Amino acid sequence: MEPSLSTPPAATAEPGQRHPRAFEPITLVITIAMSVLGALIGIVLITSLGVSPNTSVIGALVAMLVGRIPLGILVRMRSPHRQNLVQSAISGATFAAANSLLTPIAVPFALGRTDLVWPMLGGAAIGLAVDSWVLYRVFDSKLLAASNAWPAGIASAETIKAGDTGGRKAAVLGVSAVAGLLGALAKLPTAAAGVGFLGNVWALAMFGIGLLIAQYAPGIFDVNLSQEFIPHGLMVGAGVVALIQAVLLMRNRRSRRAAAEPAEAPAHPGDTPDDTPRDAAQDPASAGPDTRTKDAAQLRRGLIQGMVLFLGGAVVVAVTGGIAGGMSLPGLIGWVLLAATAALVHQLIVGLAAMHSGWFPAFAVTLIVLIVGLVLKIETVPLALLVGYTASTGPAFADIGYDFKAGWLLRKDATPWLPYEMDGRRQQYLAQLVGFAVALIIVALAWKGFFEEGRVPPVSEVYVATILAGLDPGVMGTLLLWAIPGALIQAIGGSSRQMGVLLATGLLVATPAAGWMVLGALAVRTGYTVWRRRGITDPAARRARDEEAENDLSLVGAGLIAGSSVNDIGQLTKTL
């Protein structure tokens, strides 16, 4: 059972009502303005601190304030759904500018090949566009279900609701946000505690264990896990199995009779059963938020289309980057296939990790691609372009998932639900495309000034240093050895829990104290759930109490994440 929105949206849809448009004049103007702000924040922080914050809460707050101005058309911004469009655009612009565009083009620049910056920017823009298109096509499929955690999305939705309804729920969210902000100011990863109240219990338990191992293994065992490439090996094994699980989910083996049977309640709060039959396509008229909007066939088409588009993007990078002429035909075909496959796998692993934990190991997974390229003895320039193209995918994929989750929660009580949900999701996608376009323009105008001042994303410099240093002969053996337990853990957990991917994510993220925050939140969550159901023996009543407990804690988790996000934005002052 995943946490749902704690209170119903005030601005639910009337029968036949259309969702607010992304290109309405007032919405579009605010969207563009906030996207410019988001892109600048992303560029400044990724080049100075090496991080890119989630700005969606800031966008929602600004939209709320605009809606409180009693000036005619501005009042329309009081709609939670218009606020959702604005927060979708600003967060998309932030991650697009910092992670999907600036980081990739910094790779050839740091390599000393400034002539490849513009071709790489074109390839990164294609990667970003395909990244967002694939998520739009497959969101709320069995692989990337809307009912899963997407923690930052819950935080955005609860923030919007708090501003719209006020009351006790707003007070709880506000107090939790203050606690999250104060904790973040004290250098505590309060966002980690927040996701502990929101995500899949099994996935987050593995994430917390990975964080603790990464924190204490160097002192206890005198081994640096990252330098030994142990987490990377685990991620390779878990990623391969996750890809196989994704392929299996594309098969539509369920009969119509089985699909009509009611879903069983999950065994543990926070779980989404692998075999829960939910498919809106089978009965659109009665579809509600407990049905999936994308079936196995749509998932299959979306991923296949993504692979084809990534292939096209790889060809563009190879031709414009000048590497096509220096390769044999078999070598060029191999490079294009590797680049497209790496881009698709990268976005899926990053998206799955983000869906369950709120963190995405984009740097580590790109580093794995780089290591594979070194093992295959790809030359320096083609390898740099391969790394840049891969790095352009993933973060935007995860961010759109967060924003679609927020919109899904805000639209849950619309009547009829399915057309309003699909229309709203489309408008969110259009709003994010505006944010991406703004981000592309800002990066195209600003990169030269930043790079000439030495302000290059640190991760890009790490990629280049690794390319130039080459690979220790024993690394491949280490990767293959540790891939075995990673694959086993992922297979045991199944596609709904992503235990192998999340364990590797925790080992790779390695944020100090975050493991205690995650596991502590899970302990509080379990204890509070047990306390709320005390003395109740009826199974239905126990499930109702469990849902109430989850909803209470979702407010706390959302507040902690929101407060931590505000602190991340506050880091901007340190760089100016």
NUDOKE-678038 format. One record per residue (C-alpha): residue number from 0; y, z, x. Coordinates in steps of 0.2 Angstrom, whole numbers. Last residue first. Example, Ala and Ser with C-alpha at 12.3 -4.5 7.8 and 13.67 -1.06 7.14 Angstrom:
2
{r 1 {-5 36 68}}
{r 0 {-22 39 62}}
# end
This chain:
576
{r 575 {171 -28 135}}
{r 574 {153 -24 139}}
{r 573 {152 -6 135}}
{r 572 {161 -9 118}}
{r 571 {146 -21 113}}
{r 570 {134 -6 114}}
{r 569 {141 -1 97}}
{r 568 {130 -15 89}}
{r 567 {115 -6 96}}
{r 566 {121 10 89}}
{r 565 {123 2 71}}
{r 564 {105 -4 73}}
{r 563 {99 13 77}}
{r 562 {107 20 61}}
{r 561 {100 6 51}}
{r 560 {82 9 58}}
{r 559 {83 28 54}}
{r 558 {90 24 37}}
{r 557 {76 12 33}}
{r 556 {63 25 39}}
{r 555 {70 38 28}}
{r 554 {71 27 13}}
{r 553 {53 21 16}}
{r 552 {48 39 16}}
{r 551 {52 42 -2}}
{r 550 {44 25 -7}}
{r 549 {28 30 2}}
{r 548 {27 46 -6}}
{r 547 {30 39 -24}}
{r 546 {16 26 -20}}
{r 545 {4 40 -14}}
{r 544 {8 49 -30}}
{r 543 {4 34 -41}}
{r 542 {-12 32 -31}}
{r 541 {-17 50 -34}}
{r 540 {-13 48 -53}}
{r 539 {-25 33 -53}}
{r 538 {-39 42 -44}}
{r 537 {-38 58 -55}}
{r 536 {-40 73 -44}}
{r 535 {-23 80 -41}}
{r 534 {-21 97 -34}}
{r 533 {-11 91 -19}}
{r 532 {-6 73 -20}}
{r 531 {12 75 -13}}
{r 530 {6 86 1}}
{r 529 {-7 73 7}}
{r 528 {7 60 7}}
{r 527 {19 71 16}}
{r 526 {5 75 29}}
{r 525 {1 57 32}}
{r 524 {19 51 34}}
{r 523 {23 66 45}}
{r 522 {9 61 56}}
{r 521 {14 43 56}}
{r 520 {32 48 60}}
{r 519 {25 58 75}}
{r 518 {14 43 81}}
{r 517 {29 31 81}}
{r 516 {41 43 89}}
{r 515 {29 50 102}}
{r 514 {26 32 107}}
{r 513 {44 28 108}}
{r 512 {47 41 121}}
{r 511 {50 28 134}}
{r 510 {50 10 128}}
{r 509 {34 2 136}}
{r 508 {37 -15 126}}
{r 507 {22 -23 135}}
{r 506 {9 -9 132}}
{r 505 {15 -7 114}}
{r 504 {14 -25 111}}
{r 503 {-4 -26 118}}
{r 502 {-9 -12 106}}
{r 501 {0 -22 92}}
{r 500 {-9 -38 96}}
{r 499 {-26 -29 97}}
{r 498 {-23 -20 80}}
{r 497 {-17 -35 70}}
{r 496 {-20 -25 54}}
{r 495 {-22 -38 41}}
{r 494 {-30 -51 52}}
{r 493 {-45 -40 56}}
{r 492 {-45 -23 66}}
{r 491 {-62 -26 74}}
{r 490 {-58 -44 79}}
{r 489 {-41 -38 87}}
{r 488 {-50 -24 96}}
{r 487 {-63 -36 103}}
{r 486 {-51 -49 109}}
{r 485 {-40 -36 118}}
{r 484 {-56 -28 126}}
{r 483 {-61 -46 132}}
{r 482 {-44 -52 138}}
{r 481 {-44 -38 151}}
{r 480 {-56 -47 162}}
{r 479 {-48 -64 159}}
{r 478 {-31 -59 163}}
{r 477 {-37 -49 178}}
{r 476 {-47 -65 184}}
{r 475 {-31 -75 182}}
{r 474 {-21 -63 192}}
{r 473 {-32 -63 207}}
{r 472 {-25 -78 216}}
{r 471 {-7 -70 216}}
{r 470 {5 -83 207}}
{r 469 {20 -91 213}}
{r 468 {36 -83 219}}
{r 467 {47 -97 213}}
{r 466 {41 -97 195}}
{r 465 {41 -78 195}}
{r 464 {59 -78 201}}
{r 463 {64 -91 188}}
{r 462 {56 -81 173}}
{r 461 {64 -65 179}}
{r 460 {81 -73 180}}
{r 459 {78 -79 162}}
{r 458 {74 -61 157}}
{r 457 {90 -55 164}}
{r 456 {101 -66 153}}
{r 455 {114 -74 164}}
{r 454 {132 -67 166}}
{r 453 {136 -73 184}}
{r 452 {154 -78 179}}
{r 451 {149 -96 180}}
{r 450 {135 -92 168}}
{r 449 {147 -85 155}}
{r 448 {160 -99 156}}
{r 447 {147 -112 155}}
{r 446 {137 -105 141}}
{r 445 {152 -103 129}}
{r 444 {155 -120 120}}
{r 443 {137 -125 118}}
{r 442 {132 -107 114}}
{r 441 {145 -106 100}}
{r 440 {141 -123 93}}
{r 439 {122 -119 92}}
{r 438 {126 -101 85}}
{r 437 {136 -109 71}}
{r 436 {122 -121 67}}
{r 435 {110 -107 67}}
{r 434 {120 -96 55}}
{r 433 {122 -111 43}}
{r 432 {103 -114 44}}
{r 431 {102 -95 40}}
{r 430 {112 -98 24}}
{r 429 {100 -113 19}}
{r 428 {85 -102 22}}
{r 427 {92 -88 11}}
{r 426 {96 -101 -3}}
{r 425 {78 -107 -2}}
{r 424 {71 -89 -3}}
{r 423 {82 -86 -18}}
{r 422 {76 -101 -27}}
{r 421 {58 -96 -23}}
{r 420 {61 -78 -30}}
{r 419 {70 -84 -45}}
{r 418 {57 -97 -50}}
{r 417 {43 -84 -47}}
{r 416 {51 -69 -56}}
{r 415 {55 -74 -73}}
{r 414 {63 -62 -75}}
{r 413 {70 -53 -58}}
{r 412 {63 -36 -54}}
{r 411 {57 -40 -37}}
{r 410 {73 -49 -31}}
{r 409 {80 -36 -20}}
{r 408 {63 -33 -12}}
{r 407 {59 -52 -9}}
{r 406 {77 -54 -2}}
{r 405 {74 -40 11}}
{r 404 {57 -47 16}}
{r 403 {65 -65 17}}
{r 402 {77 -57 30}}
{r 401 {64 -49 40}}
{r 400 {53 -64 40}}
{r 399 {69 -75 45}}
{r 398 {70 -63 60}}
{r 397 {52 -65 66}}
{r 396 {54 -84 66}}
{r 395 {71 -83 74}}
{r 394 {63 -72 88}}
{r 393 {47 -83 90}}
{r 392 {52 -100 97}}
{r 391 {66 -105 110}}
{r 390 {56 -96 124}}
{r 389 {42 -109 123}}
{r 388 {55 -123 126}}
{r 387 {62 -113 141}}
{r 386 {45 -109 148}}
{r 385 {40 -128 147}}
{r 384 {56 -133 155}}
{r 383 {54 -121 169}}
{r 382 {36 -127 172}}
{r 381 {42 -146 172}}
{r 380 {55 -141 185}}
{r 379 {43 -131 196}}
{r 378 {27 -142 196}}
{r 377 {12 -137 185}}
{r 376 {-1 -129 196}}
{r 375 {-13 -125 181}}
{r 374 {-13 -107 186}}
{r 373 {6 -108 187}}
{r 372 {7 -115 169}}
{r 371 {-4 -101 163}}
{r 370 {7 -88 171}}
{r 369 {22 -96 163}}
{r 368 {13 -95 146}}
{r 367 {9 -77 149}}
{r 366 {28 -74 153}}
{r 365 {33 -82 137}}
{r 364 {21 -69 128}}
{r 363 {29 -55 138}}
{r 362 {47 -60 134}}
{r 361 {44 -63 116}}
{r 360 {36 -46 113}}
{r 359 {42 -43 95}}
{r 358 {46 -26 89}}
{r 357 {48 -21 70}}
{r 356 {30 -15 71}}
{r 355 {19 -24 58}}
{r 354 {29 -40 54}}
{r 353 {37 -41 72}}
{r 352 {20 -41 80}}
{r 351 {14 -55 68}}
{r 350 {29 -65 71}}
{r 349 {29 -64 90}}
{r 348 {10 -69 90}}
{r 347 {14 -83 78}}
{r 346 {29 -90 87}}
{r 345 {21 -90 104}}
{r 344 {5 -98 97}}
{r 343 {16 -113 90}}
{r 342 {27 -115 106}}
{r 341 {12 -113 117}}
{r 340 {3 -127 108}}
{r 339 {18 -138 108}}
{r 338 {21 -136 127}}
{r 337 {3 -137 131}}
{r 336 {1 -154 121}}
{r 335 {17 -161 129}}
{r 334 {11 -156 147}}
{r 333 {-6 -163 145}}
{r 332 {1 -180 138}}
{r 331 {13 -180 153}}
{r 330 {-1 -177 165}}
{r 329 {-13 -190 157}}
{r 328 {2 -203 158}}
{r 327 {6 -199 176}}
{r 326 {21 -188 179}}
{r 325 {38 -192 187}}
{r 324 {45 -203 173}}
{r 323 {42 -190 160}}
{r 322 {50 -176 169}}
{r 321 {68 -182 166}}
{r 320 {73 -168 155}}
{r 319 {78 -180 142}}
{r 318 {61 -188 141}}
{r 317 {50 -172 143}}
{r 316 {62 -162 131}}
{r 315 {61 -175 118}}
{r 314 {42 -176 120}}
{r 313 {41 -157 118}}
{r 312 {51 -158 102}}
{r 311 {39 -171 94}}
{r 310 {24 -160 98}}
{r 309 {33 -146 91}}
{r 308 {35 -156 75}}
{r 307 {17 -160 74}}
{r 306 {12 -142 77}}
{r 305 {24 -136 64}}
{r 304 {17 -149 51}}
{r 303 {0 -142 55}}
{r 302 {6 -124 53}}
{r 301 {14 -128 36}}
{r 300 {0 -138 29}}
{r 299 {-13 -125 33}}
{r 298 {-2 -111 25}}
{r 297 {1 -122 10}}
{r 296 {-18 -125 8}}
{r 295 {-22 -106 10}}
{r 294 {-9 -101 -4}}
{r 293 {9 -98 -3}}
{r 292 {18 -88 -17}}
{r 291 {7 -73 -16}}
{r 290 {5 -62 -32}}
{r 289 {10 -43 -33}}
{r 288 {29 -48 -35}}
{r 287 {25 -57 -51}}
{r 286 {16 -72 -58}}
{r 285 {13 -74 -76}}
{r 284 {20 -91 -79}}
{r 283 {15 -97 -61}}
{r 282 {-4 -94 -65}}
{r 281 {-15 -101 -51}}
{r 280 {0 -105 -39}}
{r 279 {5 -87 -39}}
{r 278 {-10 -83 -28}}
{r 277 {-16 -65 -25}}
{r 276 {-34 -61 -21}}
{r 275 {-34 -46 -10}}
{r 274 {-48 -50 3}}
{r 273 {-39 -45 19}}
{r 272 {-34 -28 11}}
{r 271 {-16 -24 14}}
{r 270 {-15 -6 22}}
{r 269 {0 5 23}}
{r 268 {-7 19 12}}
{r 267 {-26 19 16}}
{r 266 {-41 12 6}}
{r 265 {-31 -2 -2}}
{r 264 {-32 -3 -21}}
{r 263 {-43 -17 -27}}
{r 262 {-36 -33 -33}}
{r 261 {-39 -38 -51}}
{r 260 {-51 -53 -53}}
{r 259 {-43 -70 -57}}
{r 258 {-45 -76 -39}}
{r 257 {-63 -73 -40}}
{r 256 {-65 -84 -55}}
{r 255 {-54 -97 -47}}
{r 254 {-66 -97 -32}}
{r 253 {-60 -92 -15}}
{r 252 {-65 -102 0}}
{r 251 {-47 -109 4}}
{r 250 {-48 -110 22}}
{r 249 {-31 -108 31}}
{r 248 {-36 -90 34}}
{r 247 {-49 -95 46}}
{r 246 {-36 -104 57}}
{r 245 {-25 -88 57}}
{r 244 {-40 -78 62}}
{r 243 {-44 -90 76}}
{r 242 {-26 -88 82}}
{r 241 {-27 -69 81}}
{r 240 {-43 -70 91}}
{r 239 {-34 -80 105}}
{r 238 {-19 -68 104}}
{r 237 {-29 -53 106}}
{r 236 {-38 -60 121}}
{r 235 {-21 -66 129}}
{r 234 {-12 -50 123}}
{r 233 {-25 -39 132}}
{r 232 {-23 -49 148}}
{r 231 {-4 -47 147}}
{r 230 {-6 -29 145}}
{r 229 {-17 -28 161}}
{r 228 {-5 -39 171}}
{r 227 {-7 -28 187}}
{r 226 {12 -27 188}}
{r 225 {13 -23 170}}
{r 224 {1 -9 171}}
{r 223 {9 0 185}}
{r 222 {-5 11 191}}
{r 221 {-5 29 198}}
{r 220 {-17 35 185}}
{r 219 {-7 49 178}}
{r 218 {10 45 183}}
{r 217 {9 26 180}}
{r 216 {-2 28 165}}
{r 215 {11 39 156}}
{r 214 {23 28 147}}
{r 213 {12 12 146}}
{r 212 {-2 23 138}}
{r 211 {10 31 126}}
{r 210 {17 14 120}}
{r 209 {0 7 118}}
{r 208 {-5 22 108}}
{r 207 {10 20 97}}
{r 206 {6 2 94}}
{r 205 {-12 6 90}}
{r 204 {-6 18 77}}
{r 203 {7 6 70}}
{r 202 {-7 -7 67}}
{r 201 {-18 6 58}}
{r 200 {-4 13 47}}
{r 199 {4 -3 42}}
{r 198 {23 -2 43}}
{r 197 {36 8 35}}
{r 196 {37 27 40}}
{r 195 {32 23 58}}
{r 194 {45 9 58}}
{r 193 {59 22 57}}
{r 192 {51 33 71}}
{r 191 {52 18 82}}
{r 190 {70 14 76}}
{r 189 {74 32 82}}
{r 188 {71 27 100}}
{r 187 {80 42 108}}
{r 186 {94 39 120}}
{r 185 {105 53 113}}
{r 184 {116 40 105}}
{r 183 {100 33 97}}
{r 182 {96 50 90}}
{r 181 {114 52 83}}
{r 180 {113 35 75}}
{r 179 {96 37 67}}
{r 178 {101 54 61}}
{r 177 {117 47 53}}
{r 176 {106 33 45}}
{r 175 {94 46 38}}
{r 174 {108 56 30}}
{r 173 {115 39 23}}
{r 172 {98 34 16}}
{r 171 {95 51 8}}
{r 170 {112 50 0}}
{r 169 {110 33 -6}}
{r 168 {94 38 -14}}
{r 167 {102 53 -22}}
{r 166 {116 42 -30}}
{r 165 {124 26 -24}}
{r 164 {119 10 -34}}
{r 163 {126 -5 -25}}
{r 162 {129 2 -8}}
{r 161 {112 11 -7}}
{r 160 {104 -5 -13}}
{r 159 {111 -16 1}}
{r 158 {106 -3 14}}
{r 157 {88 -2 6}}
{r 156 {87 -21 7}}
{r 155 {92 -21 25}}
{r 154 {81 -7 31}}
{r 153 {66 -15 22}}
{r 152 {69 -31 31}}
{r 151 {70 -22 47}}
{r 150 {53 -15 44}}
{r 149 {43 -32 40}}
{r 148 {30 -21 33}}
{r 147 {17 -32 24}}
{r 146 {20 -36 5}}
{r 145 {29 -52 10}}
{r 144 {13 -58 17}}
{r 143 {12 -67 34}}
{r 142 {-6 -73 36}}
{r 141 {-11 -72 18}}
{r 140 {4 -83 14}}
{r 139 {21 -74 9}}
{r 138 {31 -84 22}}
{r 137 {22 -101 27}}
{r 136 {34 -114 23}}
{r 135 {50 -105 28}}
{r 134 {42 -98 43}}
{r 133 {37 -116 49}}
{r 132 {55 -122 46}}
{r 131 {63 -108 55}}
{r 130 {53 -111 71}}
{r 129 {55 -130 69}}
{r 128 {74 -128 69}}
{r 127 {73 -116 84}}
{r 126 {62 -127 94}}
{r 125 {73 -142 91}}
{r 124 {88 -132 96}}
{r 123 {79 -127 112}}
{r 122 {75 -145 116}}
{r 121 {93 -150 114}}
{r 120 {99 -135 124}}
{r 119 {86 -139 138}}
{r 118 {93 -157 139}}
{r 117 {110 -149 140}}
{r 116 {105 -137 154}}
{r 115 {95 -149 164}}
{r 114 {110 -155 175}}
{r 113 {113 -137 179}}
{r 112 {97 -137 190}}
{r 111 {100 -122 201}}
{r 110 {84 -113 195}}
{r 109 {96 -100 187}}
{r 108 {103 -115 177}}
{r 107 {86 -122 172}}
{r 106 {81 -105 165}}
{r 105 {98 -101 157}}
{r 104 {95 -114 144}}
{r 103 {81 -105 137}}
{r 102 {90 -88 136}}
{r 101 {105 -95 128}}
{r 100 {97 -105 114}}
{r 99 {82 -95 105}}
{r 98 {86 -78 111}}
{r 97 {104 -75 111}}
{r 96 {112 -88 100}}
{r 95 {97 -89 88}}
{r 94 {95 -70 87}}
{r 93 {113 -67 83}}
{r 92 {115 -82 71}}
{r 91 {100 -77 61}}
{r 90 {106 -59 59}}
{r 89 {123 -66 53}}
{r 88 {115 -78 41}}
{r 87 {103 -67 33}}
{r 86 {116 -53 31}}
{r 85 {127 -65 22}}
{r 84 {113 -71 10}}
{r 83 {108 -54 6}}
{r 82 {126 -49 2}}
{r 81 {126 -63 -11}}
{r 80 {110 -56 -18}}
{r 79 {116 -39 -19}}
{r 78 {131 -45 -30}}
{r 77 {147 -36 -25}}
{r 76 {152 -52 -16}}
{r 75 {158 -59 -33}}
{r 74 {172 -47 -33}}
{r 73 {180 -58 -19}}
{r 72 {183 -71 -32}}
{r 71 {197 -61 -41}}
{r 70 {205 -49 -29}}
{r 69 {199 -31 -31}}
{r 68 {192 -29 -14}}
{r 67 {175 -19 -16}}
{r 66 {165 -35 -13}}
{r 65 {173 -37 4}}
{r 64 {167 -20 8}}
{r 63 {149 -24 3}}
{r 62 {149 -41 13}}
{r 61 {154 -31 28}}
{r 60 {140 -18 25}}
{r 59 {127 -32 23}}
{r 58 {133 -41 39}}
{r 57 {132 -25 49}}
{r 56 {114 -21 42}}
{r 55 {109 -39 47}}
{r 54 {115 -37 65}}
{r 53 {98 -34 73}}
{r 52 {102 -32 91}}
{r 51 {99 -44 106}}
{r 50 {95 -35 122}}
{r 49 {97 -39 141}}
{r 48 {112 -27 143}}
{r 47 {125 -39 149}}
{r 46 {119 -57 145}}
{r 45 {109 -53 130}}
{r 44 {123 -41 124}}
{r 43 {138 -54 125}}
{r 42 {128 -68 118}}
{r 41 {121 -59 103}}
{r 40 {138 -51 99}}
{r 39 {146 -68 100}}
{r 38 {133 -76 88}}
{r 37 {134 -62 76}}
{r 36 {153 -63 75}}
{r 35 {153 -82 73}}
{r 34 {139 -80 59}}
{r 33 {150 -67 50}}
{r 32 {164 -79 49}}
{r 31 {152 -93 43}}
{r 30 {144 -83 30}}
{r 29 {161 -76 24}}
{r 28 {167 -94 21}}
{r 27 {150 -99 14}}
{r 26 {149 -85 1}}
{r 25 {167 -88 -5}}
{r 24 {165 -107 -6}}
{r 23 {147 -106 -14}}
{r 22 {136 -115 -1}}
{r 21 {122 -101 -1}}
{r 20 {121 -102 -20}}
{r 19 {118 -87 -31}}
{r 18 {101 -87 -39}}
{r 17 {100 -96 -55}}
{r 16 {98 -88 -72}}
{r 15 {84 -94 -83}}
{r 14 {80 -77 -90}}
{r 13 {93 -65 -83}}
{r 12 {91 -61 -65}}
{r 11 {93 -43 -58}}
{r 10 {109 -37 -52}}
{r 9 {106 -18 -52}}
{r 8 {91 -20 -41}}
{r 7 {77 -8 -44}}
{r 6 {76 8 -34}}
{r 5 {65 13 -20}}
{r 4 {61 -5 -14}}
{r 3 {42 -5 -10}}
{r 2 {33 3 3}}
{r 1 {16 -5 8}}
{r 0 {0 0 0}}
# end
